[in-house]
Amino acid sequence: MPTPADGNLSTTDEHSVSQDAELRFDGHGFDIESTAHKSLPGIPNAQAFKRRGLRAASSMLLDLHNHTRYSPDSRVDPAALVGVARKARLAGIAITDHNSVGGIAAAEAATDREFLVIPAIEVSTDSGHVLGYGIREVIPRNLSVSETAERIVALGGVPVAAHPFRFWSGLGPTAVAEARFPAYETCNGRTLRRGNIRARALARERKIGETGGSDSHFLDEVAKAVTVVDAGALRLDDVLQLLSQGRTSAQGTDRGSAATVRYVSKAVGEWILRGMRRI
């Protein structure tokens, strides 16, 4: 199966130009990247991958990180999410709401056998976020990283470290080593390029799998980053097996300057409204 290292796939836009800057808020640094991306009309993120020749004929694309109105920081309707993903010509998506599995049933009701909806969750551990694929039960928040991963596995799911090097919600280099993850999310559409690069480097150093997901909270973010899997793996069990074996790769775009302004203003505003508590 092709990987970014083969030269057939890429984790960043071929037209991007990185120019680092920094935005300060309340004593913390938020990195801003000024990145020029080639734009295409409509909702064509997956089409953009195809036009750049990044999609191999023997593979398909899944957006494995999406939020709906069942997350406290999104208002997206699950059925609308499925519709946009199908228009982007993805083969499937994962519903990964924060500490909730409420959006899964509605998303499944909006699809058919030609499009895969993966039940999942994004769990807030005591150190950062962990994705759990293939589960339909809520896992308590604020557990340790290792216990959270163990509970995901006990439910028949696959744990993946979400955006491990993102400021505030990533696990970081120490906590990410507390559990044996079969994969790290190495291309997250709402994470800066430097964070994705660090995650990718660590995943390759540890010889584990890589996943990609837009981390969409709005419909216009869907398919900005994706996971590449074998084309014959449309069944849920097949995808979960590939994830657990570390046999996936990632591609897509990083968070640029405009998206960072949107992300920071939204995240900070909601953080204040929550009484300065994390999701």
C-alpha positions in Angstrom: 0.0 0.0 0.0 1.5 3.4 -0.9 2.6 5.7 1.9 3.7 9.4 2.0 7.3 8.2 2.0 6.7 6.5 -1.4 6.3 9.8 -3.1 2.8 8.9 -4.3 1.0 10.5 -1.3 1.7 13.7 0.5 0.6 15.1 3.9 0.8 18.7 2.8 -0.5 20.8 0.0 2.1 20.9 -2.8 1.4 24.7 -3.3 1.8 25.6 0.4 4.5 28.1 1.5 5.3 28.0 5.2 5.9 31.3 7.0 5.8 31.0 10.8 4.4 33.7 13.0 3.0 33.7 16.5 -0.2 35.0 18.1 -0.1 35.6 21.9 -3.1 35.1 24.2 -3.0 35.1 28.0 0.6 34.3 28.1 0.4 31.3 25.8 1.7 31.0 22.3 -0.5 30.0 19.4 1.5 29.3 16.3 0.2 30.8 13.1 1.3 29.5 9.7 0.8 31.6 6.6 0.1 29.0 4.0 -1.0 29.6 0.5 -3.3 26.8 -0.6 -4.6 26.1 -4.1 -8.4 26.6 -3.9 -11.0 24.8 -5.9 -14.7 25.6 -6.2 -17.4 23.9 -4.1 -16.4 21.3 -1.5 -13.7 19.6 -3.4 -11.0 18.7 -0.8 -10.9 15.0 -1.8 -11.1 16.1 -5.4 -8.1 18.2 -4.9 -6.1 15.2 -3.7 -7.2 13.4 -6.8 -6.2 16.2 -9.2 -2.8 16.4 -7.6 -2.3 12.7 -8.3 -2.2 11.8 -4.6 -4.9 9.2 -4.5 -3.6 5.8 -5.5 -5.9 3.6 -7.6 -5.8 0.8 -5.1 -6.8 3.0 -2.1 -9.7 5.0 -0.7 -10.0 8.0 1.5 -11.7 8.2 4.9 -12.0 11.3 7.1 -11.5 9.8 10.5 -12.1 12.9 12.7 -15.4 14.8 12.6 -17.7 16.6 15.1 -21.4 17.1 15.1 -23.9 18.9 17.3 -23.4 16.2 19.9 -20.0 17.9 20.7 -20.3 21.1 22.8 -18.2 23.0 20.2 -20.1 22.1 17.0 -23.5 22.6 15.5 -23.2 20.3 12.5 -26.1 18.0 11.8 -24.8 14.4 11.4 -26.9 13.8 8.3 -25.6 17.0 6.7 -22.0 15.9 7.5 -22.6 12.6 5.6 -24.0 14.5 2.7 -21.0 16.9 2.4 -18.5 14.0 2.8 -20.2 12.1 0.0 -20.1 15.2 -2.3 -16.4 15.3 -1.5 -16.2 11.7 -2.8 -14.9 10.2 0.4 -15.5 6.5 1.0 -16.5 7.2 4.6 -16.2 9.2 7.7 -15.8 8.6 11.5 -18.1 10.4 13.9 -15.8 11.4 16.8 -17.7 13.7 19.1 -16.2 14.9 22.3 -17.1 12.4 25.1 -20.3 11.5 23.3 -21.6 8.8 20.9 -25.0 10.6 20.2 -24.3 11.5 16.6 -23.5 8.0 15.4 -27.1 6.7 14.8 -28.2 9.8 13.0 -25.2 9.7 10.6 -25.8 6.0 10.0 -29.4 6.6 9.2 -28.3 9.1 6.5 -26.1 6.7 4.5 -26.2 3.3 2.7 -23.9 0.4 1.9 -21.9 2.5 -0.5 -20.7 4.9 2.2 -19.1 3.9 5.5 -19.9 5.6 8.8 -17.4 4.5 11.6 -18.7 4.8 15.1 -16.2 6.5 17.3 -15.5 9.0 20.1 -12.9 11.5 21.1 -12.2 11.1 24.8 -10.8 13.8 27.1 -8.2 12.1 29.2 -6.3 13.7 32.1 -3.5 14.5 29.6 -5.2 15.2 26.3 -7.5 13.7 23.6 -7.6 10.1 22.5 -9.7 8.8 19.6 -11.5 5.5 19.9 -12.7 3.8 16.7 -15.4 1.1 16.5 -17.1 1.8 19.8 -20.6 3.0 20.6 -20.3 3.5 24.4 -19.2 6.6 26.3 -15.9 6.2 28.1 -15.5 8.3 31.3 -13.4 11.4 30.8 -10.4 12.4 32.8 -9.0 8.9 33.1 -5.3 8.3 32.5 -4.2 7.8 28.9 -3.4 4.1 29.5 -6.8 3.3 31.2 -8.6 5.1 28.4 -6.8 3.1 25.7 -7.5 -0.1 27.7 -11.2 0.6 27.9 -11.4 1.3 24.2 -9.7 -2.0 23.4 -12.0 -3.8 25.9 -15.0 -2.5 24.0 -13.6 -3.9 20.8 -12.3 -0.6 19.5 -9.0 0.8 18.4 -7.3 3.7 20.3 -5.4 6.4 18.3 -3.6 9.4 19.8 -5.4 12.5 18.5 -3.2 15.4 17.2 -0.6 14.5 19.8 1.4 17.7 19.4 -1.3 20.3 19.4 -1.1 22.9 22.1 -3.7 22.5 24.8 -5.5 19.2 23.8 -2.7 17.0 22.4 -1.1 14.4 24.6 2.5 15.6 24.1 5.6 13.4 23.9 5.4 12.0 27.5 1.7 11.1 27.8 1.6 9.7 24.3 4.0 7.0 25.4 1.8 5.9 28.3 -0.3 3.6 26.0 0.6 1.3 23.1 -1.2 3.1 20.3 -1.3 1.3 16.9 -1.4 4.7 15.2 -1.0 8.4 15.8 -3.1 11.1 14.0 -0.3 12.6 11.9 -2.4 14.8 9.6 -5.0 16.8 11.4 -6.7 19.6 9.4 -6.9 21.9 12.5 -3.3 21.4 13.6 -0.4 23.5 12.5 2.1 22.0 10.2 4.8 21.8 12.8 2.5 19.7 15.1 1.7 17.3 12.3 5.3 17.0 11.3 6.3 16.1 14.9 3.5 13.5 15.1 4.5 12.0 11.8 8.2 11.8 12.7 7.4 10.1 16.0 5.0 7.6 14.4 7.7 6.6 11.8 10.3 6.4 14.5 8.1 4.0 16.5 7.0 2.2 13.3 3.3 2.6 13.9 0.4 3.6 11.7 -0.7 7.1 10.7 -4.2 8.5 10.4 -5.6 11.7 9.0 -8.8 13.6 9.8 -10.1 17.1 9.2 -11.2 17.5 12.8 -14.2 19.2 11.3 -16.4 21.4 13.5 -17.9 23.1 10.4 -19.1 21.6 7.1 -16.5 23.5 5.1 -13.7 21.8 7.0 -14.7 18.2 5.9 -12.1 16.2 4.0 -9.2 18.7 4.6 -7.3 15.7 5.9 -7.9 12.0 5.4 -6.8 8.5 6.1 -5.7 6.3 3.2 -6.8 2.6 3.4 -6.9 -0.3 1.0 -9.7 0.0 -1.5 -11.2 -3.4 -0.5 -11.6 -2.3 3.1 -15.1 -0.8 3.0 -16.5 -3.0 5.7 -16.2 -1.6 9.3 -14.3 -4.7 10.5 -11.8 -4.4 7.7 -11.0 -0.7 8.5 -10.7 -1.4 12.2 -8.3 -4.3 11.5 -6.1 -2.1 9.3 -6.1 0.6 12.0 -5.2 -1.9 14.7 -2.3 -3.3 12.5 -0.9 0.2 11.8 -1.6 -0.3 8.1 -2.9 3.2 7.2 -1.4 6.4 6.0 -2.4 10.1 6.1 -2.6 13.0 3.7 -4.2 16.4 3.5 -3.6 20.0 4.5 -2.5 21.7 7.8 -4.1 24.6 9.6 -3.1 27.8 7.9 -3.3 31.4 9.1 -6.9 32.1 8.3 -8.1 28.9 9.9 -5.9 29.7 12.9 -7.7 33.0 13.5 -11.0 31.2 13.3 -9.8 28.3 15.5 -8.3 30.5 18.3 -11.2 33.0 18.5 -13.7 30.1 18.6 -11.7 28.0 21.1 -10.9 30.9 23.5 -14.5 32.2 23.4 -16.0 28.8 24.2 -13.3 28.2 26.9 -14.4 31.4 28.6 -18.1 30.4 28.3 -17.3 27.0 29.9 -15.9 28.8 32.9 -12.3 28.2 31.7 -12.7 24.4 31.7 -11.4 22.2 29.0 -13.8 20.1 26.9 
